[in-house]
Amino acid sequence: MVAGTANVDYPAVATGLSVLPLGRDEALTSRVRRVGDGHLFISAPRTPVGENAFFIARDMLDVSWQSDDGLRSAPAESLSIASDGTWKVKLTGPASRLQRRDAVRAPIGLPVSLSWGHVSLNGSTVDLSEGGALCVFRGGGDLGVKVPFPKKDERLTLRLDLYSDELFLPVAIVRRRPREDSLHEWSMRFVGLPESAADLIRSHVFTALRNARARGLAALY
């Protein structure tokens, strides 16, 4: 096993990761599938649009994850691709703490669908945090006419496509923002978000922020 304490010295199994190849300006998202003898086996990292990253042997990486005391990061090296398609990665240095454990929000577009009763809407997130999401949905022409809008405290189901994982999450409407087009822009909060889902969402949010920082968008911080 990898030495140290899980999720402190190294990310535990099922932990969401932000993976930044050294010298590149786009962080990737991944997830720890298993922990071996001195190695991590992670799902093939994906780009912000869901495409698999190209594997480069002995590439230097920076992997980050959410621990109980905040975001942590450690240097790593890609070694090989296992028979199941996971990447075999070795941590090459100690983990360090990056920031407090705060719910941060990032502009990120991910496919979503929202359902309640017999109604279903498809759309995309506008921004996302572990506390909730701002989404824009299309369709639902009868909403507000023959079909009533959901009530503020009504429980709805949001399907969130993280490309490497698909989450079905209970949400409640915080507010509806009027628009001049036919789209529906709704702010929603997560209700009873499981820690495993929160971990994956934090990973994607942190990856989006790292990518924004790499492109010089300091205003996001």
Contacts in CASP RR format, 6 or more apart in sequence:
PFRMAT RR
TARGET T0000
AUTHOR 0000-0000-0000
METHOD contacts of the structure
MODEL  1
MVAGTANVDYPAVATGLSVLPLGRDEALTSRVRRVGDGHLFISAPRTPVG
ENAFFIARDMLDVSWQSDDGLRSAPAESLSIASDGTWKVKLTGPASRLQR
RDAVRAPIGLPVSLSWGHVSLNGSTVDLSEGGALCVFRGGGDLGVKVPFP
KKDERLTLRLDLYSDELFLPVAIVRRRPREDSLHEWSMRFVGLPESAADL
IRSHVFTALRNARARGLAALY
1 35 0 8 1.000
1 36 0 8 1.000
1 37 0 8 1.000
1 38 0 8 1.000
2 9 0 8 1.000
2 10 0 8 1.000
2 35 0 8 1.000
2 36 0 8 1.000
2 38 0 8 1.000
2 39 0 8 1.000
2 40 0 8 1.000
2 91 0 8 1.000
3 9 0 8 1.000
3 10 0 8 1.000
3 38 0 8 1.000
4 10 0 8 1.000
6 12 0 8 1.000
6 35 0 8 1.000
7 15 0 8 1.000
7 65 0 8 1.000
7 67 0 8 1.000
7 68 0 8 1.000
7 72 0 8 1.000
8 67 0 8 1.000
8 68 0 8 1.000
8 69 0 8 1.000
8 72 0 8 1.000
8 95 0 8 1.000
9 74 0 8 1.000
9 94 0 8 1.000
9 95 0 8 1.000
10 35 0 8 1.000
10 40 0 8 1.000
10 74 0 8 1.000
10 91 0 8 1.000
10 95 0 8 1.000
11 17 0 8 1.000
11 32 0 8 1.000
11 40 0 8 1.000
11 63 0 8 1.000
11 65 0 8 1.000
12 32 0 8 1.000
12 35 0 8 1.000
13 32 0 8 1.000
13 33 0 8 1.000
13 34 0 8 1.000
13 35 0 8 1.000
14 31 0 8 1.000
14 32 0 8 1.000
14 196 0 8 1.000
14 199 0 8 1.000
15 31 0 8 1.000
15 32 0 8 1.000
15 65 0 8 1.000
15 66 0 8 1.000
15 199 0 8 1.000
15 203 0 8 1.000
16 29 0 8 1.000
16 30 0 8 1.000
16 31 0 8 1.000
16 32 0 8 1.000
16 65 0 8 1.000
16 66 0 8 1.000
16 199 0 8 1.000
16 200 0 8 1.000
16 202 0 8 1.000
16 203 0 8 1.000
17 29 0 8 1.000
17 30 0 8 1.000
17 31 0 8 1.000
17 32 0 8 1.000
17 42 0 8 1.000
17 45 0 8 1.000
17 63 0 8 1.000
17 64 0 8 1.000
17 65 0 8 1.000
17 203 0 8 1.000
18 27 0 8 1.000
18 28 0 8 1.000
18 29 0 8 1.000
18 63 0 8 1.000
18 64 0 8 1.000
18 65 0 8 1.000
18 203 0 8 1.000
18 206 0 8 1.000
18 207 0 8 1.000
18 210 0 8 1.000
19 27 0 8 1.000
19 28 0 8 1.000
19 29 0 8 1.000
19 30 0 8 1.000
19 42 0 8 1.000
19 45 0 8 1.000
19 53 0 8 1.000
19 61 0 8 1.000
19 62 0 8 1.000
19 63 0 8 1.000
19 64 0 8 1.000
20 26 0 8 1.000
20 27 0 8 1.000
20 28 0 8 1.000
20 61 0 8 1.000
20 62 0 8 1.000
20 63 0 8 1.000
20 64 0 8 1.000
20 210 0 8 1.000
21 28 0 8 1.000
21 53 0 8 1.000
21 56 0 8 1.000
21 59 0 8 1.000
21 60 0 8 1.000
21 61 0 8 1.000
22 59 0 8 1.000
22 60 0 8 1.000
22 61 0 8 1.000
22 62 0 8 1.000
25 211 0 8 1.000
25 214 0 8 1.000
25 215 0 8 1.000
26 47 0 8 1.000
26 48 0 8 1.000
26 211 0 8 1.000
26 214 0 8 1.000
27 207 0 8 1.000
27 210 0 8 1.000
27 211 0 8 1.000
27 214 0 8 1.000
28 45 0 8 1.000
28 46 0 8 1.000
28 47 0 8 1.000
28 53 0 8 1.000
28 207 0 8 1.000
29 45 0 8 1.000
29 46 0 8 1.000
29 48 0 8 1.000
29 162 0 8 1.000
29 163 0 8 1.000
29 164 0 8 1.000
29 203 0 8 1.000
29 204 0 8 1.000
29 207 0 8 1.000
30 42 0 8 1.000
30 43 0 8 1.000
30 44 0 8 1.000
30 45 0 8 1.000
30 46 0 8 1.000
30 87 0 8 1.000
30 164 0 8 1.000
31 42 0 8 1.000
31 43 0 8 1.000
31 164 0 8 1.000
31 165 0 8 1.000
31 200 0 8 1.000
31 203 0 8 1.000
32 40 0 8 1.000
32 41 0 8 1.000
32 42 0 8 1.000
33 41 0 8 1.000
33 42 0 8 1.000
33 43 0 8 1.000
33 84 0 8 1.000
33 86 0 8 1.000
34 40 0 8 1.000
34 41 0 8 1.000
34 86 0 8 1.000
35 41 0 8 1.000
38 90 0 8 1.000
38 91 0 8 1.000
39 79 0 8 1.000
39 88 0 8 1.000
39 89 0 8 1.000
39 90 0 8 1.000
40 63 0 8 1.000
40 76 0 8 1.000
40 88 0 8 1.000
40 89 0 8 1.000
40 90 0 8 1.000
40 91 0 8 1.000
41 82 0 8 1.000
41 86 0 8 1.000
41 87 0 8 1.000
41 88 0 8 1.000
41 89 0 8 1.000
42 63 0 8 1.000
42 86 0 8 1.000
42 87 0 8 1.000
42 89 0 8 1.000
43 86 0 8 1.000
43 87 0 8 1.000
43 164 0 8 1.000
44 52 0 8 1.000
44 53 0 8 1.000
44 55 0 8 1.000
44 85 0 8 1.000
44 86 0 8 1.000
44 87 0 8 1.000
45 52 0 8 1.000
45 53 0 8 1.000
45 87 0 8 1.000
46 52 0 8 1.000
46 53 0 8 1.000
46 163 0 8 1.000
46 164 0 8 1.000
47 53 0 8 1.000
48 108 0 8 1.000
48 207 0 8 1.000
48 208 0 8 1.000
48 211 0 8 1.000
49 163 0 8 1.000
50 163 0 8 1.000
50 164 0 8 1.000
55 78 0 8 1.000
55 81 0 8 1.000
55 87 0 8 1.000
56 78 0 8 1.000
57 78 0 8 1.000
57 79 0 8 1.000
57 80 0 8 1.000
58 77 0 8 1.000
58 78 0 8 1.000
58 79 0 8 1.000
59 77 0 8 1.000
59 78 0 8 1.000
60 75 0 8 1.000
60 76 0 8 1.000
60 77 0 8 1.000
60 92 0 8 1.000
61 75 0 8 1.000
61 76 0 8 1.000
61 77 0 8 1.000
61 78 0 8 1.000
61 89 0 8 1.000
62 73 0 8 1.000
62 74 0 8 1.000
62 75 0 8 1.000
62 76 0 8 1.000
63 73 0 8 1.000
63 74 0 8 1.000
63 76 0 8 1.000
63 89 0 8 1.000
63 91 0 8 1.000
64 71 0 8 1.000
64 72 0 8 1.000
64 73 0 8 1.000
64 74 0 8 1.000
64 98 0 8 1.000
64 206 0 8 1.000
64 210 0 8 1.000
65 71 0 8 1.000
65 72 0 8 1.000
65 73 0 8 1.000
65 199 0 8 1.000
65 203 0 8 1.000
66 72 0 8 1.000
66 101 0 8 1.000
66 198 0 8 1.000
66 199 0 8 1.000
66 202 0 8 1.000
66 203 0 8 1.000
66 206 0 8 1.000
67 97 0 8 1.000
68 101 0 8 1.000
69 97 0 8 1.000
69 101 0 8 1.000
70 97 0 8 1.000
70 98 0 8 1.000
70 99 0 8 1.000
70 100 0 8 1.000
70 101 0 8 1.000
71 97 0 8 1.000
71 98 0 8 1.000
71 99 0 8 1.000
71 101 0 8 1.000
71 202 0 8 1.000
71 206 0 8 1.000
72 95 0 8 1.000
72 96 0 8 1.000
72 97 0 8 1.000
72 98 0 8 1.000
73 95 0 8 1.000
73 96 0 8 1.000
73 98 0 8 1.000
74 91 0 8 1.000
74 92 0 8 1.000
74 93 0 8 1.000
74 94 0 8 1.000
74 95 0 8 1.000
74 96 0 8 1.000
75 91 0 8 1.000
75 92 0 8 1.000
75 93 0 8 1.000
76 89 0 8 1.000
76 90 0 8 1.000
76 91 0 8 1.000
76 92 0 8 1.000
77 89 0 8 1.000
77 90 0 8 1.000
77 92 0 8 1.000
78 87 0 8 1.000
78 88 0 8 1.000
78 89 0 8 1.000
79 87 0 8 1.000
79 88 0 8 1.000
79 89 0 8 1.000
79 90 0 8 1.000
80 87 0 8 1.000
80 88 0 8 1.000
81 87 0 8 1.000
81 88 0 8 1.000
82 88 0 8 1.000
103 129 0 8 1.000
103 130 0 8 1.000
103 131 0 8 1.000
104 129 0 8 1.000
104 205 0 8 1.000
104 206 0 8 1.000
104 209 0 8 1.000
105 127 0 8 1.000
105 128 0 8 1.000
105 129 0 8 1.000
105 205 0 8 1.000
106 127 0 8 1.000
106 128 0 8 1.000
106 129 0 8 1.000
106 205 0 8 1.000
106 206 0 8 1.000
106 208 0 8 1.000
106 209 0 8 1.000
106 212 0 8 1.000
106 220 0 8 1.000
107 126 0 8 1.000
107 127 0 8 1.000
107 208 0 8 1.000
107 212 0 8 1.000
107 220 0 8 1.000
108 125 0 8 1.000
108 127 0 8 1.000
108 128 0 8 1.000
108 204 0 8 1.000
108 205 0 8 1.000
108 208 0 8 1.000
109 124 0 8 1.000
109 125 0 8 1.000
109 126 0 8 1.000
109 128 0 8 1.000
110 124 0 8 1.000
110 125 0 8 1.000
110 128 0 8 1.000
110 160 0 8 1.000
110 161 0 8 1.000
110 162 0 8 1.000
110 163 0 8 1.000
110 204 0 8 1.000
111 122 0 8 1.000
111 123 0 8 1.000
111 124 0 8 1.000
111 161 0 8 1.000
112 122 0 8 1.000
112 123 0 8 1.000
112 124 0 8 1.000
112 125 0 8 1.000
112 133 0 8 1.000
112 135 0 8 1.000
112 137 0 8 1.000
112 158 0 8 1.000
112 159 0 8 1.000
112 160 0 8 1.000
112 161 0 8 1.000
113 120 0 8 1.000
113 121 0 8 1.000
113 122 0 8 1.000
113 123 0 8 1.000
113 158 0 8 1.000
113 159 0 8 1.000
114 120 0 8 1.000
114 121 0 8 1.000
114 135 0 8 1.000
114 137 0 8 1.000
114 156 0 8 1.000
114 157 0 8 1.000
114 158 0 8 1.000
114 159 0 8 1.000
114 171 0 8 1.000
114 186 0 8 1.000
114 188 0 8 1.000
115 121 0 8 1.000
115 156 0 8 1.000
115 157 0 8 1.000
115 159 0 8 1.000
116 150 0 8 1.000
116 154 0 8 1.000
116 155 0 8 1.000
116 156 0 8 1.000
116 157 0 8 1.000
119 140 0 8 1.000
119 143 0 8 1.000
119 147 0 8 1.000
121 137 0 8 1.000
121 138 0 8 1.000
121 139 0 8 1.000
121 140 0 8 1.000
121 184 0 8 1.000
122 137 0 8 1.000
122 138 0 8 1.000
122 139 0 8 1.000
123 135 0 8 1.000
123 136 0 8 1.000
123 137 0 8 1.000
123 138 0 8 1.000
124 135 0 8 1.000
124 136 0 8 1.000
125 133 0 8 1.000
125 134 0 8 1.000
125 135 0 8 1.000
125 160 0 8 1.000
126 133 0 8 1.000
126 134 0 8 1.000
126 135 0 8 1.000
126 136 0 8 1.000
126 185 0 8 1.000
127 133 0 8 1.000
127 134 0 8 1.000
128 134 0 8 1.000
128 201 0 8 1.000
128 204 0 8 1.000
128 205 0 8 1.000
128 208 0 8 1.000
129 201 0 8 1.000
129 205 0 8 1.000
130 190 0 8 1.000
130 193 0 8 1.000
130 198 0 8 1.000
130 201 0 8 1.000
130 202 0 8 1.000
130 205 0 8 1.000
131 189 0 8 1.000
131 190 0 8 1.000
131 193 0 8 1.000
132 171 0 8 1.000
132 187 0 8 1.000
132 188 0 8 1.000
132 189 0 8 1.000
132 190 0 8 1.000
133 158 0 8 1.000
133 160 0 8 1.000
133 171 0 8 1.000
133 187 0 8 1.000
133 188 0 8 1.000
133 190 0 8 1.000
134 185 0 8 1.000
134 186 0 8 1.000
134 187 0 8 1.000
134 188 0 8 1.000
135 158 0 8 1.000
135 185 0 8 1.000
135 186 0 8 1.000
135 188 0 8 1.000
136 183 0 8 1.000
136 184 0 8 1.000
136 185 0 8 1.000
137 183 0 8 1.000
137 184 0 8 1.000
137 185 0 8 1.000
137 186 0 8 1.000
138 182 0 8 1.000
138 183 0 8 1.000
138 184 0 8 1.000
139 182 0 8 1.000
139 184 0 8 1.000
140 147 0 8 1.000
140 184 0 8 1.000
141 182 0 8 1.000
143 149 0 8 1.000
143 184 0 8 1.000
149 176 0 8 1.000
150 156 0 8 1.000
150 173 0 8 1.000
151 173 0 8 1.000
152 172 0 8 1.000
152 173 0 8 1.000
152 174 0 8 1.000
153 172 0 8 1.000
154 172 0 8 1.000
154 173 0 8 1.000
155 170 0 8 1.000
155 171 0 8 1.000
155 172 0 8 1.000
155 191 0 8 1.000
156 170 0 8 1.000
156 171 0 8 1.000
156 172 0 8 1.000
156 173 0 8 1.000
156 188 0 8 1.000
157 168 0 8 1.000
157 169 0 8 1.000
157 170 0 8 1.000
157 171 0 8 1.000
158 168 0 8 1.000
158 169 0 8 1.000
158 170 0 8 1.000
158 171 0 8 1.000
158 188 0 8 1.000
159 166 0 8 1.000
159 167 0 8 1.000
159 168 0 8 1.000
159 169 0 8 1.000
160 166 0 8 1.000
160 167 0 8 1.000
160 168 0 8 1.000
160 169 0 8 1.000
160 201 0 8 1.000
162 200 0 8 1.000
162 201 0 8 1.000
162 204 0 8 1.000
165 200 0 8 1.000
167 197 0 8 1.000
167 200 0 8 1.000
167 201 0 8 1.000
169 190 0 8 1.000
169 193 0 8 1.000
169 197 0 8 1.000
170 190 0 8 1.000
170 191 0 8 1.000
170 192 0 8 1.000
171 188 0 8 1.000
171 189 0 8 1.000
171 190 0 8 1.000
171 191 0 8 1.000
172 188 0 8 1.000
172 189 0 8 1.000
172 191 0 8 1.000
173 186 0 8 1.000
173 187 0 8 1.000
173 188 0 8 1.000
174 186 0 8 1.000
174 187 0 8 1.000
174 188 0 8 1.000
174 189 0 8 1.000
175 186 0 8 1.000
175 187 0 8 1.000
176 184 0 8 1.000
176 185 0 8 1.000
176 186 0 8 1.000
176 187 0 8 1.000
177 185 0 8 1.000
177 186 0 8 1.000
177 187 0 8 1.000
179 185 0 8 1.000
193 201 0 8 1.000
209 220 0 8 1.000
209 221 0 8 1.000
212 220 0 8 1.000
213 220 0 8 1.000
213 221 0 8 1.000
END
